[in-house]
Amino acid sequence: MSDAAEVSAGAGGSSVTTESERPGDPEGSIGAAEAVEAAEAMETIDAVEPAEPAEATEPAEPAEATEPAEPAEATEPAEVEAAEEPLGFELPPAMSRMMFVDVMLVLPSTHPVVVLQESDLPYRELRIPIGGPEGIAIGYAARQIATPRPLTHELMSQLLERFSLTLDVVRITGLTGGVFTAEIVVSGPTGSRTLDCRPSDAIALALRQRLPVPIMADPDVLDRAASGAAGSN
C-alpha cells in the first residue's frame, strides 16, 4: 500500500485512512477526489473569458413635436334656390299716393266734389262727386270743426280708438259703371282686415284720425278719370 493511504485491520474490520484524515492535520483538508474536481472547476473558470460590457446606447432623440393640424375651413352651405311657386292670386298694381285738396261745389252741379291730387309727378287730380251730407262731414273733418254732437264718422273714429284699432290706409280701387269703389285696411290685436266702403266715408274717416292716414289710388282709376270718365261716389 502506498503512502497516500494506510489500511489497518482490527477486530471490527478494516478502514482506509487518507492523508487528509490523518490526525494532526490542522486544516482538515478536502479529499483527493474533491481536490481534483476543484482544480478542474478553476481551470474552467479561467478558460471562460469575461464578457465584454455592452456598449452604452445613446438615448433616443425625442420625437419632434408635431404641429397641430389646422382646423378645416368651414364650408359655406350651398345656397338653395327656392322654387318660385305661384301665389294663386295677382298682386295689386302699385298705387299712387294722393293728398286731400278740398271739397267744393262746382256750379251748375248740385253735388259737392272731393278733390284729391297725386303727391308725385305728374300730379294728376282725382275728382269724386259725393252727396251733400258726406261733403259736409268731409269739410268739418278737414277743418277740425267741432260739432255739438258726434257725427257718424267722428263716432266711428272713437270706436276704433276705444277698441285699439288703427286705420292703416285708404285705397280707391276702381271705377265701375260710373261708380267709384274703395276699401280701408284696419288692424288691431287680432290682426288686419280689409273692408269695402264708399270713397267719401273712407276719406272722412281718414281725416278724423290723430295721425295722417295715407290715401292711395289705382293708376287705372286716375287714367280713366283724367280721360273724362267721371263717376259718382
C-alpha positions in Angstrom: 0.0 0.0 0.0 1.2 3.5 -0.8 1.9 6.4 1.4 -1.4 8.1 0.4 -3.5 5.5 2.2 -2.9 3.1 5.0 -5.1 0.1 5.7 -5.4 -1.1 9.2 -7.2 -4.3 10.2 -8.7 -4.9 13.5 -11.4 -6.9 15.1 -14.1 -4.7 13.8 -13.0 -4.8 10.2 -10.7 -2.7 8.1 -10.6 1.1 7.4 -8.8 3.3 5.0 -7.2 6.4 6.3 -6.3 9.2 3.7 -3.7 11.8 4.2 -6.3 14.4 4.7 -7.8 12.4 7.6 -4.5 11.9 9.3 -4.5 13.2 12.9 -2.5 16.3 13.3 -3.7 18.0 10.0 -4.9 21.3 11.4 -6.7 22.4 8.2 -8.8 19.3 7.8 -8.1 19.3 4.0 -10.6 18.0 1.5 -10.2 14.5 0.0 -8.2 13.8 -3.2 -11.3 13.4 -5.4 -12.7 16.6 -4.3 -9.4 18.4 -4.8 -9.3 17.2 -8.4 -12.9 18.4 -9.0 -12.0 21.8 -7.5 -8.9 22.1 -9.8 -10.9 21.3 -12.9 -13.5 23.9 -11.9 -10.8 26.5 -11.5 -9.4 25.7 -15.0 -12.9 26.0 -16.4 -13.4 29.4 -14.8 -10.0 30.6 -16.1 -10.9 29.4 -19.6 -14.1 31.4 -19.7 -13.3 35.0 -20.8 -15.3 37.7 -19.2 -18.0 39.0 -21.5 -17.3 42.5 -22.8 -19.6 45.1 -21.3 -22.4 46.1 -23.7 -21.8 49.4 -25.3 -23.9 52.1 -23.8 -26.6 53.0 -26.2 -27.2 56.7 -26.9 -30.6 57.9 -25.7 -33.1 58.1 -28.4 -33.7 61.6 -29.6 -37.2 62.8 -28.6 -39.7 62.8 -31.4 -40.2 66.2 -32.9 -43.4 67.8 -31.6 -45.9 67.7 -34.5 -47.7 71.0 -35.1 -51.5 70.7 -34.5 -53.4 70.2 -37.7 -55.1 73.4 -38.9 -58.9 73.1 -38.5 -60.7 72.5 -41.7 -62.2 75.7 -43.1 -65.9 75.7 -42.6 -67.6 75.3 -45.9 -70.4 77.7 -46.6 -73.7 75.9 -47.1 -74.7 75.9 -50.7 -77.4 78.4 -51.5 -80.6 76.6 -52.2 -82.6 78.5 -54.7 -86.2 78.5 -53.6 -88.5 77.4 -56.2 -90.9 80.1 -57.1 -94.4 78.9 -56.6 -97.4 80.6 -58.0 -99.2 82.7 -55.4 -102.6 81.8 -56.6 -103.6 85.4 -57.0 -102.3 88.5 -58.7 -100.5 91.2 -56.7 -102.3 94.5 -56.8 -100.6 97.1 -59.0 -98.5 99.9 -57.5 -100.8 102.6 -56.3 -100.3 106.4 -56.4 -100.1 108.3 -53.1 -102.8 111.0 -53.0 -103.3 114.1 -50.8 -106.5 115.7 -49.9 -107.1 119.1 -51.6 -110.6 120.2 -50.7 -114.3 119.6 -51.0 -116.1 122.0 -53.3 -119.3 122.7 -55.1 -118.9 123.4 -58.8 -121.9 125.0 -60.4 -124.2 124.2 -62.0 -123.8 120.8 -60.3 -125.8 120.4 -57.1 -123.4 117.8 -55.7 -120.1 118.6 -54.0 -116.9 117.1 -55.3 -114.0 115.9 -53.2 -110.6 116.7 -54.9 -107.5 114.6 -54.5 -104.1 115.1 -56.1 -101.1 112.9 -56.6 -98.2 113.6 -54.3 -95.6 113.0 -57.0 -95.3 113.7 -60.7 -97.4 114.1 -62.8 -99.7 115.5 -60.0 -102.9 114.2 -61.6 -106.2 115.2 -60.0 -109.0 112.9 -59.0 -112.4 114.4 -58.6 -115.1 112.3 -57.0 -118.7 113.5 -56.9 -120.3 112.9 -53.4 -123.5 113.6 -51.6 -124.3 116.7 -49.7 -124.1 115.2 -46.1 -120.8 113.4 -47.0 -119.4 116.7 -48.3 -120.3 118.5 -45.0 -118.7 115.6 -43.0 -115.5 115.8 -45.0 -115.4 119.6 -44.8 -115.8 119.5 -41.0 -113.2 116.8 -40.6 -110.7 118.6 -42.8 -111.1 121.8 -40.9 -111.3 120.2 -37.5 -114.7 121.9 -36.8 -116.3 120.7 -33.6 -120.0 119.8 -33.5 -122.4 119.7 -30.6 -123.0 116.0 -31.0 -120.6 113.5 -32.7 -121.2 113.0 -36.4 -121.2 109.5 -37.8 -117.6 109.5 -38.9 -116.5 111.0 -35.6 -118.3 108.2 -33.8 -116.6 105.6 -35.9 -113.2 107.2 -35.1 -114.0 106.9 -31.3 -114.9 103.2 -31.8 -111.6 102.5 -33.5 -109.7 104.2 -30.7 -111.5 102.6 -27.8 -111.0 99.1 -29.3 -107.3 99.7 -30.1 -107.9 99.6 -33.8 -105.9 101.5 -36.3 -106.9 102.8 -39.7 -103.8 101.9 -41.8 -104.7 103.0 -45.3 -107.5 104.2 -47.7 -107.4 102.7 -51.2 -109.5 103.9 -54.1 -109.6 100.7 -56.1 -111.9 101.1 -59.1 -114.4 102.9 -61.3 -117.1 100.6 -62.4 -120.3 101.7 -64.1 -119.6 105.3 -63.2 -119.3 104.4 -59.5 -116.0 104.8 -57.6 -115.1 101.9 -55.2 -112.8 102.0 -52.2 -111.6 100.0 -49.3 -109.9 100.6 -45.9 -107.4 98.4 -44.0 -107.9 98.2 -40.3 -105.5 96.5 -37.9 -105.7 95.6 -34.3 -104.7 93.0 -31.6 -106.4 90.2 -33.6 -104.8 91.1 -37.0 -105.6 93.1 -40.1 -108.8 93.3 -42.0 -109.7 94.9 -45.3 -113.3 96.4 -45.6 -115.1 97.7 -48.7 -116.6 101.1 -48.4 -117.5 104.3 -50.3 -114.6 106.7 -51.0 -116.4 109.5 -49.2 -116.8 107.5 -45.9 -113.2 106.4 -46.2 -111.8 109.9 -46.7 -114.0 111.4 -43.9 -112.8 108.7 -41.5 -109.2 109.2 -42.5 -109.3 112.9 -41.9 -110.7 112.2 -38.4 -107.6 110.2 -37.2 -105.0 111.7 -34.9 -102.2 110.6 -37.2 -102.2 111.1 -41.0 -103.6 108.1 -42.9 -102.3 107.5 -46.5 -104.8 107.7 -49.3 -103.9 105.6 -52.3 -105.4 105.4 -55.8 -105.2 102.8 -58.5 -103.3 104.3 -61.5 -106.0 102.9 -63.8 -108.6 104.9 -61.9 -106.5 108.1 -62.4 -106.1 107.4 -66.1 -109.9 106.9 -66.6 -110.8 109.9 -64.5 -108.4 112.1 -66.5 -110.0 110.9 -69.7 -113.3 112.4 -68.6 -115.0 109.2 -67.4 -116.3 111.0 -64.3 -118.3 108.9 -61.9 -120.1 109.2 -58.6 -119.4 108.2 -55.0 
